Amino acid sequence: QALPLLAEILGQPDAATLSSGLRCVKLHGTLGNSPLQLLVCFVYGPDAKAAEEADLELLRRSLASRLSSHGLPVEVLAMSQAKGVQHCAPAGRDYVDEVLSMHGRGPLRYRQPFGQFSNPNPHIAVATAEWLLDVVRTDVNASGAGAPTTDLLELYC
């Protein structure tokens, strides 16, 4: 539901500072948090000026308010990028923090910076981690009666 609301906001006359030179809008959201987080990134062409923090702040507040009025409490974050420039509102927030629950382990916390790889299917990520944890407990640690002797580091390449 965020995309139609965002289009409505960008269609307003006072949103010209956001839409001028805009090439695309990228969305990155979470599924396991409360409230959910949504990072909205405006990508501008090479000769365009990236939206400033004040404009991004107004946009994120407006979008959060509209989503909330539709029954979707969401923490909205906004950023803009143009050649060599990046602005964020709030300052420095170019990421979302995903929290996924894993059976037998509890919550997994993932910081997902904009532009970096993250698993696009969190349910598969949890299933994979649960499978790997089971392998570590039953096969790798079998000689120690399942006692934890191995740390697990998840890397993507």
Secondary structure as a PSIPRED ss2 file (coil, helix, strand):
# PSIPRED VFORMAT (PSIPRED V4.0)

   1 Q C   1.000  0.000  0.000
   2 A H   0.000  1.000  0.000
   3 L H   0.000  1.000  0.000
   4 P H   0.000  1.000  0.000
   5 L H   0.000  1.000  0.000
   6 L H   0.000  1.000  0.000
   7 A H   0.000  1.000  0.000
   8 E H   0.000  1.000  0.000
   9 I H   0.000  1.000  0.000
  10 L H   0.000  1.000  0.000
  11 G C   1.000  0.000  0.000
  12 Q C   1.000  0.000  0.000
  13 P H   0.000  1.000  0.000
  14 D H   0.000  1.000  0.000
  15 A H   0.000  1.000  0.000
  16 A H   0.000  1.000  0.000
  17 T H   0.000  1.000  0.000
  18 L H   0.000  1.000  0.000
  19 S H   0.000  1.000  0.000
  20 S C   1.000  0.000  0.000
  21 G C   1.000  0.000  0.000
  22 L E   0.000  0.000  1.000
  23 R E   0.000  0.000  1.000
  24 C E   0.000  0.000  1.000
  25 V E   0.000  0.000  1.000
  26 K E   0.000  0.000  1.000
  27 L E   0.000  0.000  1.000
  28 H E   0.000  0.000  1.000
  29 G E   0.000  0.000  1.000
  30 T C   1.000  0.000  0.000
  31 L C   1.000  0.000  0.000
  32 G C   1.000  0.000  0.000
  33 N C   1.000  0.000  0.000
  34 S C   1.000  0.000  0.000
  35 P C   1.000  0.000  0.000
  36 L E   0.000  0.000  1.000
  37 Q E   0.000  0.000  1.000
  38 L E   0.000  0.000  1.000
  39 L E   0.000  0.000  1.000
  40 V E   0.000  0.000  1.000
  41 C E   0.000  0.000  1.000
  42 F E   0.000  0.000  1.000
  43 V E   0.000  0.000  1.000
  44 Y E   0.000  0.000  1.000
  45 G C   1.000  0.000  0.000
  46 P C   1.000  0.000  0.000
  47 D C   1.000  0.000  0.000
  48 A C   1.000  0.000  0.000
  49 K C   1.000  0.000  0.000
  50 A C   1.000  0.000  0.000
  51 A C   1.000  0.000  0.000
  52 E C   1.000  0.000  0.000
  53 E H   0.000  1.000  0.000
  54 A H   0.000  1.000  0.000
  55 D H   0.000  1.000  0.000
  56 L H   0.000  1.000  0.000
  57 E H   0.000  1.000  0.000
  58 L H   0.000  1.000  0.000
  59 L H   0.000  1.000  0.000
  60 R H   0.000  1.000  0.000
  61 R H   0.000  1.000  0.000
  62 S H   0.000  1.000  0.000
  63 L H   0.000  1.000  0.000
  64 A H   0.000  1.000  0.000
  65 S H   0.000  1.000  0.000
  66 R H   0.000  1.000  0.000
  67 L H   0.000  1.000  0.000
  68 S H   0.000  1.000  0.000
  69 S H   0.000  1.000  0.000
  70 H C   1.000  0.000  0.000
  71 G C   1.000  0.000  0.000
  72 L C   1.000  0.000  0.000
  73 P C   1.000  0.000  0.000
  74 V E   0.000  0.000  1.000
  75 E E   0.000  0.000  1.000
  76 V E   0.000  0.000  1.000
  77 L E   0.000  0.000  1.000
  78 A E   0.000  0.000  1.000
  79 M E   0.000  0.000  1.000
  80 S E   0.000  0.000  1.000
  81 Q E   0.000  0.000  1.000
  82 A E   0.000  0.000  1.000
  83 K C   1.000  0.000  0.000
  84 G C   1.000  0.000  0.000
  85 V E   0.000  0.000  1.000
  86 Q E   0.000  0.000  1.000
  87 H E   0.000  0.000  1.000
  88 C E   0.000  0.000  1.000
  89 A E   0.000  0.000  1.000
  90 P C   1.000  0.000  0.000
  91 A C   1.000  0.000  0.000
  92 G C   1.000  0.000  0.000
  93 R C   1.000  0.000  0.000
  94 D C   1.000  0.000  0.000
  95 Y E   0.000  0.000  1.000
  96 V E   0.000  0.000  1.000
  97 D E   0.000  0.000  1.000
  98 E E   0.000  0.000  1.000
  99 V E   0.000  0.000  1.000
 100 L E   0.000  0.000  1.000
 101 S E   0.000  0.000  1.000
 102 M E   0.000  0.000  1.000
 103 H C   1.000  0.000  0.000
 104 G C   1.000  0.000  0.000
 105 R C   1.000  0.000  0.000
 106 G E   0.000  0.000  1.000
 107 P E   0.000  0.000  1.000
 108 L E   0.000  0.000  1.000
 109 R E   0.000  0.000  1.000
 110 Y E   0.000  0.000  1.000
 111 R E   0.000  0.000  1.000
 112 Q E   0.000  0.000  1.000
 113 P E   0.000  0.000  1.000
 114 F C   1.000  0.000  0.000
 115 G C   1.000  0.000  0.000
 116 Q C   1.000  0.000  0.000
 117 F C   1.000  0.000  0.000
 118 S C   1.000  0.000  0.000
 119 N C   1.000  0.000  0.000
 120 P C   1.000  0.000  0.000
 121 N C   1.000  0.000  0.000
 122 P H   0.000  1.000  0.000
 123 H H   0.000  1.000  0.000
 124 I H   0.000  1.000  0.000
 125 A H   0.000  1.000  0.000
 126 V H   0.000  1.000  0.000
 127 A H   0.000  1.000  0.000
 128 T H   0.000  1.000  0.000
 129 A H   0.000  1.000  0.000
 130 E H   0.000  1.000  0.000
 131 W H   0.000  1.000  0.000
 132 L H   0.000  1.000  0.000
 133 L H   0.000  1.000  0.000
 134 D H   0.000  1.000  0.000
 135 V H   0.000  1.000  0.000
 136 V H   0.000  1.000  0.000
 137 R H   0.000  1.000  0.000
 138 T H   0.000  1.000  0.000
 139 D H   0.000  1.000  0.000
 140 V H   0.000  1.000  0.000
 141 N C   1.000  0.000  0.000
 142 A H   0.000  1.000  0.000
 143 S H   0.000  1.000  0.000
 144 G H   0.000  1.000  0.000
 145 A C   1.000  0.000  0.000
 146 G C   1.000  0.000  0.000
 147 A C   1.000  0.000  0.000
 148 P C   1.000  0.000  0.000
 149 T C   1.000  0.000  0.000
 150 T C   1.000  0.000  0.000
 151 D C   1.000  0.000  0.000
 152 L C   1.000  0.000  0.000
 153 L C   1.000  0.000  0.000
 154 E C   1.000  0.000  0.000
 155 L C   1.000  0.000  0.000
 156 Y C   1.000  0.000  0.000
 157 C C   1.000  0.000  0.000
